[in-house]
Amino acid sequence: MEQTKAVPKIKALRLNTVRIFTLASTILLSMVITVMCIGFLMRYEVDSEVSSIEDISYWRDGLPPEQQLWFDEAIKELKAGLNKNWRLQPARNAIVFVTSGIDTETMAAASALLANGTKPQPALSWERFPHIGRLKNSCSNTDLCDPFTVASAILNGVRPRFRVGGLDSSVSFRDCVAALNESHHVKSLLEQAQEIGLRTGLVTTRRVTSAGMAALYARTPNTAWECDTALPLAAAAAGCTDTARQLIESRTGRNVNVIMGGGRQTLVSNVPNSAHDPVDESVCNSQDKRNLISDWQLLNVKLRRKFAVLQNQDDLQELNGTNVDHIIGIFANNYLPQRKSQSDQRRQPPKLADMTMKALEVLKRQSNGYLLIVENGVKSTASVAEQTDMLSHLSDVVQQTVAKISEDDTLALVLFTNGNYVRDAVESSAETDAETNVFDFTEGSAPAIEEWLSNMATEALIYARGPRSYLLHGVHEETYMSYVLSYALQMGHFKSDTAAKGKPK
């Protein structure tokens, strides 16, 4: 009897267990379906932003050809914006194109000259970059602006005093004692890159010892001390060194993998003065009977490096960049002259595109990653036509460069600064005491303010693509760009434990 009574209880227990399991399964399934629906709806909202472009009624409207042309161009840009890849990963490489002497008005004029009024304007290559920022400048309200000082702020991330470069603001003009104090030294992008084993390169149409390049490897309490003839005996006795010697002898300078540009007269004493390659007497001209290019060559022999010395376009074309680790190419006494004719090709300077492509060959020889700075200078006296030609060529250079790199691992920046932004500061004498005068807008008369504003330097424009390029998104301090590069490449203050890939010798 007891066994007969126990059977219904067991069945009831099993029935309750089945009901509980069924109920729990139903609840769990409902939750899973709910989560999936929420995720699907969220994804649909994102995806439908792109897909709905083709669903709107205006898209199906029959448009006249004159309107369809512009609509199709707008749809193309909308799709590109909606499908933008923010590329949050660190960069392996970085290339920075720096052009001084160009502002937004000049670029607009160039676009107008290159444009066809009946079709969408042919974009300059960097105008297709997904991000753009503006950099403030430190000399809008002063009557003098030193190019070395400005370049030092942009490329080193710390603004120095007027006519001081590579040092913080605790170092005064011509103070060699303070300049030798390492606690006042600012690490440039080049030095930071070398510390983590990146290969580095400098390519310029100007002198390799001029302001834009020198800010990357030199530290000086007087930015006019470009070569030996500008350096006073007292400064040399106090331990100061001219910019040209720092390029060849400093730890940062001698470890640069690629050095190409003009400036032979600051590196070699008593260079020949010819019609096709004149010596510029207004620029520092070495007279200490030294040949710093030969010194560089001897140093590389001593270090048993694979290197090459280039003197002309033929040397550049014949070089196999995959076989060398270090090159120096100095192709003119001063700036590289513009190519004007096809005659006597040997005397023609290399094109910026040729130098850049060869630099990439050398820098990509090993897999460590690299930082390349490409500078393209525009004379202040250049006409709009000359500036337009330069922009057109630069657009080709940038286009060729981005075609050889991956947007997933290489950060590419194109920086434009106004011509007045880097105007010379008392070049006539290295020892002239010069202080900037800050304009007081509250005390100035209306005509004086209007004149000042008409000559004021504009902010710099910077176009960006690649890893972490989204960080250049608005108006920033002029020092900001260097921190973006340091962060993207995980170097300097942002160096990670795994970032170091081998330090240079």
PyMOL commands that set and color helices and strands:
alter all, ss='L'
color gray80, all
select helices_A, chain A and resi 2-54+57-60+65-82+104-114+125-128+147-156+176-179+182-184+189-195+211-214+228-230+233-237+243-249+251-254+264-267+292-302+313-318+321-323+345-347+352-363+384-403+419-422+446-455+469-471+480-489+492-494
alter helices_A, ss='H'
color red, helices_A
select strands_A, chain A and resi 93-100+131-135+199-207+258-262+307-310+326-330+370-377+410-417+460-465+475-476
alter strands_A, ss='S'
color yellow, strands_A
deselect
rebuild
show_as cartoon
